[in-house]
Amino acid sequence: MPEANYNKVISEIKTLTLSDQLRLLEETATLIRKKTSEIKPRSILELKGKGKDIWKGINVKAYIDEERSSWNG
């Protein structure tokens, strides 16, 4: 939504009574809940194997030792 449309909607909301603003808020929350319930949950397991090429040829123990030594300054 372009900024001008967003600002127009906000201006119109401000003209509503408190009761209508609350009703609008509830209806908007319901719409958002419905949309988010349709989204398939993601799994951390989808990341398995991603970036493994970066670690090829790296000595893991040496890398970890170097990182840990940098923590102590």
Secondary structure per residue as TSV (DSSP state, phi and psi in degrees):
chain	resnum	aa	ss	phi	psi
A	1	M	-	360.0	123.4
A	2	P	-	-59.4	153.4
A	3	E	H	-55.2	-39.9
A	4	A	H	-62.7	-42.9
A	5	N	H	-64.9	-42.3
A	6	Y	H	-59.3	-48.5
A	7	N	H	-62.5	-36.5
A	8	K	H	-64.8	-43.8
A	9	V	H	-62.7	-44.8
A	10	I	H	-60.0	-43.0
A	11	S	H	-60.9	-41.4
A	12	E	H	-67.7	-38.1
A	13	I	H	-61.4	-39.2
A	14	K	H	-63.5	-23.1
A	15	T	H	-82.5	-13.1
A	16	L	S	-74.1	155.8
A	17	T	-	-69.4	162.2
A	18	L	H	-57.8	-40.6
A	19	S	H	-60.4	-45.5
A	20	D	H	-68.6	-35.4
A	21	Q	H	-62.9	-43.0
A	22	L	H	-64.9	-41.2
A	23	R	H	-62.4	-42.6
A	24	L	H	-62.5	-42.4
A	25	L	H	-60.7	-44.7
A	26	E	H	-63.6	-43.9
A	27	E	H	-66.0	-39.1
A	28	T	H	-64.7	-42.9
A	29	A	H	-61.1	-40.0
A	30	T	H	-63.3	-44.7
A	31	L	H	-60.2	-43.3
A	32	I	H	-66.5	-42.0
A	33	R	H	-60.1	-42.5
A	34	K	H	-62.0	-43.9
A	35	K	H	-65.5	-42.5
A	36	T	H	-72.4	-26.4
A	37	S	H	-72.9	-19.6
A	38	E	T	-80.9	-15.8
A	39	I	S	-78.4	127.7
A	40	K	-	-69.3	128.5
A	41	P	-	-63.0	145.2
A	42	R	-	-95.9	156.2
A	43	S	-	-118.8	141.0
A	44	I	G	-60.4	-25.8
A	45	L	G	-66.5	-17.4
A	46	E	G	-64.6	-19.7
A	47	L	G	-86.2	-6.7
A	48	K	T	-55.1	127.1
A	49	G	T	86.5	-10.1
A	50	K	T	-69.4	131.1
A	51	G	T	78.9	7.8
A	52	K	G	-63.3	-26.7
A	53	D	G	-63.7	-29.5
A	54	I	G	-62.1	-32.2
A	55	W	G	-91.5	-2.3
A	56	K	T	-61.6	132.7
A	57	G	T	79.0	6.5
A	58	I	-	-101.1	130.9
A	59	N	-	-77.2	110.1
A	60	V	H	-61.5	-44.8
A	61	K	H	-62.1	-44.6
A	62	A	H	-63.0	-40.5
A	63	Y	H	-62.5	-48.4
A	64	I	H	-63.4	-44.1
A	65	D	H	-59.1	-42.9
A	66	E	H	-64.4	-43.6
A	67	E	H	-61.8	-46.6
A	68	R	H	-64.2	-36.6
A	69	S	H	-68.5	-27.0
A	70	S	H	-73.4	-20.7
A	71	W	H	-67.3	-29.2
A	72	N	T	-88.0	0.1
A	73	G	-	87.5	360.0
